[in-house]
Amino acid sequence: MKKHFFPIVFASLLFSFLIIAVSCKKNNGQLQMQDLSPEDLSPRIEWALISDPYVACHKEASYESPVIASFRKGEIYEIKGNCTIIVDETKEKWYALEEGWIPSSAVKVYSNKLKAEQAKKNLK
């Protein structure tokens, strides 16, 4: 029985090595890094991915407030703050960006910029 043990062990080790070797992929020897800053991955900073085709950015958190900028679908912005207002007896959340305020219904919020960038690729 000992005679047949070594070839079986050797064959299974060789087979395992081949499976592992075949499953590895070569990336042309280049390490690809994204240009990320520490803020992009900070758990204390949230990021807004614009999900509507166009979004009006208001001076204050209100639809009656003047529009001071506009955003397009797929753009990503750091959230600076938020507030909840009441519109027609319904609570509505608004996010403060560097440029002004936008309603939460127009964005998707992510816990870091890397997640927002990944979601942008799947945005239709």
C-alpha positions in Angstrom: 0.0 0.0 0.0 2.9 2.4 0.7 4.1 2.1 -3.0 0.9 3.6 -4.3 0.6 6.4 -1.6 3.5 8.6 -3.0 2.2 8.9 -6.6 -1.3 9.7 -5.4 -0.1 12.5 -3.0 2.3 13.8 -5.7 -0.5 13.9 -8.3 -2.9 15.7 -6.0 -0.3 18.3 -5.0 0.6 18.8 -8.7 -3.1 19.2 -9.6 -3.7 21.7 -6.7 -0.7 23.7 -7.8 -1.9 23.8 -11.4 -5.4 24.9 -10.4 -3.9 27.8 -8.3 -1.5 28.8 -11.1 -4.2 28.9 -13.7 -6.5 31.0 -11.5 -3.9 33.7 -11.1 -4.1 36.6 -13.5 -1.2 38.8 -14.7 -1.8 42.5 -14.9 1.2 43.4 -17.0 3.3 44.0 -13.9 1.6 47.4 -13.2 0.1 48.2 -9.9 -2.9 50.5 -10.5 -3.7 52.9 -7.7 -6.4 55.5 -7.6 -5.6 59.0 -6.7 -7.2 59.0 -3.2 -6.7 61.3 -0.3 -7.3 60.3 3.3 -10.5 62.3 3.3 -11.9 60.1 0.5 -11.9 57.1 2.8 -12.7 58.8 6.1 -15.7 57.3 7.9 -16.6 60.8 9.2 -17.2 62.3 5.7 -20.2 61.3 3.6 -20.4 61.7 -0.2 -23.4 62.5 -2.4 -23.7 60.9 -5.8 -26.2 62.9 -7.9 -28.8 60.4 -9.1 -31.3 62.7 -10.9 -30.5 63.9 -14.5 -30.3 67.6 -13.2 -30.5 69.0 -9.7 -30.9 72.6 -8.7 -28.7 73.7 -5.9 -30.4 76.3 -3.6 -28.9 79.0 -1.5 -30.8 77.6 1.5 -32.6 74.3 2.3 -35.9 75.2 0.6 -37.4 75.0 -2.9 -38.3 78.7 -2.6 -34.7 79.7 -2.0 -32.8 81.0 -5.1 -31.0 78.5 -7.3 -27.3 79.3 -7.3 -25.9 76.2 -9.1 -26.9 73.0 -10.8 -25.5 69.5 -10.9 -25.7 66.6 -13.3 -26.2 62.9 -12.8 -23.1 61.1 -11.8 -21.3 64.0 -10.2 -19.9 63.4 -6.7 -19.7 66.0 -3.9 -18.7 66.0 -0.3 -21.6 66.5 2.1 -20.9 69.4 4.5 -24.1 69.1 6.6 -27.8 68.3 6.5 -31.1 69.4 7.9 -34.7 68.4 7.9 -37.5 70.7 6.8 -41.2 70.3 6.6 -42.8 70.7 3.2 -46.6 70.2 3.1 -46.6 68.5 6.5 -44.0 66.0 5.3 -40.4 65.9 6.6 -37.8 66.3 3.9 -34.0 66.0 4.3 -31.6 68.3 2.6 -27.8 68.1 2.2 -25.4 71.0 2.3 -22.6 70.9 -0.3 -19.9 73.4 -0.8 -22.0 75.2 -3.4 -25.4 75.1 -1.5 -28.3 72.9 -0.6 -29.9 70.0 -2.5 -32.8 67.7 -1.5 -32.1 64.1 -0.4 -34.4 62.8 -3.1 -31.9 63.8 -5.8 -28.9 62.0 -4.4 -27.5 58.7 -3.1 -25.3 59.0 0.0 -22.2 56.9 0.6 -19.9 56.6 3.6 -16.7 57.2 1.5 -15.7 58.5 -1.9 -14.5 55.2 -3.1 -18.0 53.7 -2.6 -19.5 56.6 -4.4 -17.1 56.2 -7.3 -17.9 52.5 -7.5 -21.7 53.3 -7.5 -21.2 55.9 -10.3 -20.0 53.1 -12.6 -23.3 51.3 -12.1 -25.5 54.4 -12.4 -27.8 54.3 -15.3 
